[in-house]
Amino acid sequence: MRLLILILCLVLPGCLGANTSVSPRPEPRPAQAEQGDFSAWLDGFASRAQAQGISSATLAQARPHMRYRPETIRLDQRQSEFGARVWEYLDNAVTTGRIAQGQSLMRQHSGVLSRIEQRYGVPPEIVVAIWGIETSYGADRGRVPLLATLATLARDGRRGAFFEDQLIDALKIVQSGEVSAGDLIGSWAGAFGHTQFMPSSFLAYAVDFTGNGKRDFWSGDPSDALASAANYLARRGWQRGQPWAVEVILPSGFDLGLTGQQRSASAWARAGLQTTTGAEIPGGDARLILPGGARGPAFLAYGNYDVLKEYNISDAYVLALGHLSDRLRGAGALRGQWPRSDRALTLSERKEVQRRLVALGFDTAGIDGRHGPATIAAVQGWQRQQGLPPDGYINAELLARLRR
């Protein structure tokens, strides 16, 4: 199961586990659902939960905490309309204050971070960058009663089947005795702890790193949560010693049709790519990505980039996390400049791009407003057909051309 985060076209931090696809559900009911109606739904849910091993005692303990939250539905319904541009996400995620605080915390927790790296192979700056982006280093772990928000999303959310599974997993955590029903708090979308795990992620990947007999995600001590994030990455294929990505400079006249292709470091060097620092391109296979198109920064993304996408499917999130980790270890700002005059496309516009490409014979692997590799490849194919630089970049200018 892929464990990751809810989408704001790019994905919001704060809910590891929430990207698993589920069957379509009916349209959400109005937020003013009658309490009696919700109570009837809870009765039916209790039977399904018991069939999956939740005891009557656990349900009795949890029932008072499974209240309907209209505000959760309002957030869920407006979540996907607009997608921020990559640079807007980075501007908010990688700030001078967050870099300084993260470096301070790396020194403060150097012992536990060193042991985490020894065990899981994930370097301190990656673990601390996750911590920083997810919860501002634990300062914003959420204050929402999770059983209430999960029950609400299971009942009326856009992805009800998924959230019903998460609610059952949350009850399993309560039943294990690791946290009481009343103390299970987190974000409106159901994630919790310093590194914002969903209940299914907690059950599958959380570790008791401190050895006190409890996987503690709720106290001020981040050790278990940081180690759990590293454990997750390690089990998803993190390669010790490999970078997540490096920023590169493209030579004049470079074939932008190579965007998205994976080649060896030596092949990219022969093609004229250079790192922005002047260092040798790190060894291994890497994929060229241009998240801001031909006018923006260029990166060689290694296998660990894709592992970070298992934590959060959004390229903007991964770029922010990776760049923050680089800054935490002392690297400088990105050299490339983003095309900041571009505006964000709405969800309907993103879907329109896909519909128009499909109508022209280019396969986008669905019309969902999520511009993944298939959509980017479709854009590149259309760009080549039109004699345009095939960088796969999607913006309002591209949509206007498709409308002609």
N, C-alpha and C positions, 0 to 999 in steps of 0.2 A: 504494500500500500504506500502510495506517495503521501508524505506527511506535510502538508504545507499550507500556505496562508491564503486568506481571502483576498479577492482581487479588487483593486481600485483602478482597473485596467492593468496597471502594475499592481503588485500585491501589497497589501498593508502589512507592516510588521505587527506581530502580536498574536499569532495563532498557529504555531507549528502543528501541522496535521490537517489543516482545513482545505487542502486542495484536492483531496480525493474525489474523483468524479462519482456521481450518484445518478440514479434514475430521475427523470423529470418529475416534479411535484406540481400539484395544483397551485394556482396563483395564491399568494398570501391572503388570508382573511383580513378584514379591517383591524387596525390596532385596538379597537374598542371591543375585542371579543368578550362576550359575557363570561363572568367568572364561573357560572354554572356549566357552560359549554366547555370551558377549559378543565373544570373538575371532571367532567365526563371523559374527556380525552385522557386525563391522568389515570382514571380507572382502567381504561383500555391499555395504556402504556404499562401500568403495574403488572398486568398479566403477561405482557411480552417480556418485561424485565425479569420476572420470576422464571420464565422459560429459559432465560440465559444465565440463571444462577444467582440472581439477586434475591436475598432472603426477605421474608416478611418484616423482620426486625429492621433491616436496613431501609426498606421502603417506608416503614413507620417513622424512622428517624429523619428521613429525607423529605417526606411529604410536605411538612410545613415550610420548607425552603424552596419548593418548586412552585413559585408564584409567577403569574403572567406579568411580563414587562413590556408595555407598549413601546417604550423608548428603544428597546432592542430591535423591534420590527422596523421602526422608522429609520434607524441606522442601517439595517440590512437592506432596505428597499432603495435607499439613495446611494449605496456604496459604489456601484459600478458605473455611474453615468459619465464621469469625467476621469480621464487619465492624465496625471501630471507628466510633464516631460522629464526625461532622465536627469537633466541638470537641475531641475527644481527639486527633485528627490535628493540628489547629492548635496545641494545647498543646505537643505534642512537636516540631513543626516550627518554630514561631515563638517562640523563647525570647529572654530578655534577652541572654544570652550570644551567641546566633547573630546577633542584630541588631547588637550592638556589634562583633563580629568582622567581619561583613559590611561595615559602614560603614568599618572600618579598611582592609579589603581593597579597597574601592572607591577609597579615597584612594591606596593603594599602587599599584594598577593603573590609575589614572585615564587614563594615556596610551593604553594598549591598549584600554581600554573606550570611550574617546572615538572612537578609530578604528573600532572595531567598530560603534558607533552610526552613525557617518558612512556606513559602507559598507552596513549592513543595516537601519538604521532602528530597531533594538531598543535601548531605553535601558539604561544600565548596571545599574540596580537589578533589572531583570527577569533579565538574564544572571547576575548575582551571586546572585539568589534561587534560580535553578535550581542553580547550583553549590553553594549552601548546603544545599538540601534533598536533593540527590542524594548528595553525598559529604561533607557538613560541610566544605565548602571544600577538598576534596582530601584530607582526613585519613582518609577511609574509602572508598578506591577499590576495595576488595576484594583478597583474597589467594588466590583460588581459581584453579587452572589451568583456563583457559577451554575448551581443547580437551577436557579430561576431563569437565567438567560439561556441555558441549554434547552430547558423544557420549552421555553417560548419559541426558540428557533426550530426545535423539533416539531412543534405544533403548527407554526405559521410561517416559518422562514422559507427562503427560496430553495434551500437544500435540506429539506426536512428529514429525509432518510439518513443522510450523513449525520445530522445533529442528534437524531435519536440514538444512533450508535455511540456518539460521544457521550450522551447523557448516561447510557448504560455503563460505559467505561468509567465515567465519573463516580457512579454508584459503586462500582467495583473497588475504586480507590477508597471510598468511605468505608466499604465493607472490610477492607484489609486492615483498617485501624490506623492508617498513616495520617489521616486528617479527618476531623469531624465534618459533618454536613454543613454546619454553620461557619466553619473556618475555611471552607473551600471557596475562595474568592479569586477574581482575576479580571480579565477584560470582558467587554460586552460581547465579544465574539467567541468566548469560551476558553481562552488560553490563560495560563497562569504561570507564576514564578518568574525568577530573574531572566530566564531565557525563553519564556512564553511557550510552553508546551501545551498542546491539546491533550485531553485525557488519554486517547489512544497512544500518543507519543510517549506519555509518561509511563504507561504500562509496558511498552515495548523497549524503551531506551533509557529510562531514568536509572541512575545508579546511586548507591550509598557510598560515596567516595570517602566520606569522613569515617566510616566504619562504626557509626553509632547505632546501627540497626534500623535506620529510617532514611528514606529518600526525601530529604527535607527541601522543599521548594518554597516554603512559606515564611521562613525566618529571615533575619537580616544576613545570615551567613550564605554567600552565593556558591560555596564549594560544590555541593551536590549538583546544582543546576549547571554550573560551568562544565563540570566533568561530564554531565549527561549530554550537553550539547556536543562536546568532543566525541563522546561515545557514539552519538548519532552519526556524525560526519565520518568517523572511522568505519562504522559498519555500512555506510553507504559508499565506501570506496576511496576515502581520502588517501592520497599518496604522500607519504612522509618525504619532506624535502623538496616537493614540487611547488612552484608558485601557483597562485590562482589565475593570474594573468599578468602581462606586462604591457605597458603603453609603448607603442612603436611609431616610427615616422615612415610614411610611405614615400617611395621615390617618385620623382616627376614622371608622369606618363604611366604610372602603375595601372595594371589591369584590374579594375574594380570588380570584374566578374569573378575574381578569386575570393571575394567576400563570402564568408560562411564556409569556405573549404578548409579542410584540415590537412596539414602538411608537417613534415619534420622541421625542427629548428634550423637545420642546415639548408633545407630547401627554401625557407623563408629568407634566410640570409642571402642565398644566391639570387633571390628575386629582388634584392636591394633593400629589404626592411632593416631598420636599425632601431635599437631601443633609444628612448629619449634621454637616458643617462649615459649613453655611449658604451655601456657594458655589453658583453656578448649575450646574444639571445639564449636564454636558458634551454638546456637540452630537453628533448621529448617532443611529442606531437602536439600541435596547437592549432586552433581555429581562428581565423581572422574575423573580427567583429567590428562593425562601424555603427555603434548605437546612436550617433548623431549624424549619420550619413557621411558623405565624402567631405563635408565641411567641418566635421567634428573630430574628436580624438579617435585614434585607432588602437585596437588592442589585439594581442595574441592571447587567446583564452585556452588554458590547459585543462586537463581532466578535472582538476580540483574546482574549476569554475562550475562545471556541471554538477559536482557534488554539492556545492553551495546552492545550486538551483534545486536540489532535493530538499534543502532547508526552506527555501522560498523560491517559487517558480519565476518570480519577476527578475528580468535582467537588470532593471533599475536598482532593485534591492541588492542583487549580487555585486553590481558595480560599486554601490555605496559601501557595502560591507567590506569588499576587497580593498577599495581605496582608503577607507578608514583604517583598516589593518596596516596598510602600507605607511600611512601617516603616523600611526602609533609606534612603528619601529623606526621612525625618523625620516622617511622619504618626503619629498617635496610635493607640491601641488601638481595636478595634471598640466602637461604642456599644451595639449591641444585645446582649442577654444570651441565651445558649444554654439550651435546656431540659435541663439537665444531669442531671436525675433519670431521663431516658429511658435504657434499656439498649440495647445493640446486639442486633439480631436475628441468629440463626444462619442459615446458608445454607438449611437445610431450612425455617425459618420464612419467609425471604424468598421462597422458591419457593411456599410455601403461600399467601402473600398473592396471588401472581400466579394460582395455580390457582383460588382462591376468586373472584377478580375475573372470570376467564374464565368460570367456571361461572355467574356472575351476568350474563353478557353483555357484559362490558367487555374490550376487546382490549388485552393487554399486550405484543403482538408477541413472544411466546415466554415460556417458563417456565424461566428460567436463573438466577434469584436476583439478577440485575443490574437495579436499578430505574432505568432510563433514562427518557427523555421519554414513551415510550408507556405505561409503567407508571404514571408520575405522572399523565398525562392520564386513565388509567383510574380511578385513585384519585379524582381530582377529579370525574369523572362519577358515581362511586358516592357520594361525599360530597354532591354536589348532590341526588341522589336521596333521600338520607337526611336532608336538611335540615341538614347539617353545614357548617362553613366549608370551602370547597373550596380548601384550600392545598396539596393533593397530598402532604402529609407522611406518611411511613410510619414507624410505631413499634409497640410492643407493644400500645398501646391500640387502634390501628387494627385490628391483627390480631384482638384479642379481640372487637371489634365485628363483624368479618367472620365470626367463628365462631358468632355468635348465630343 
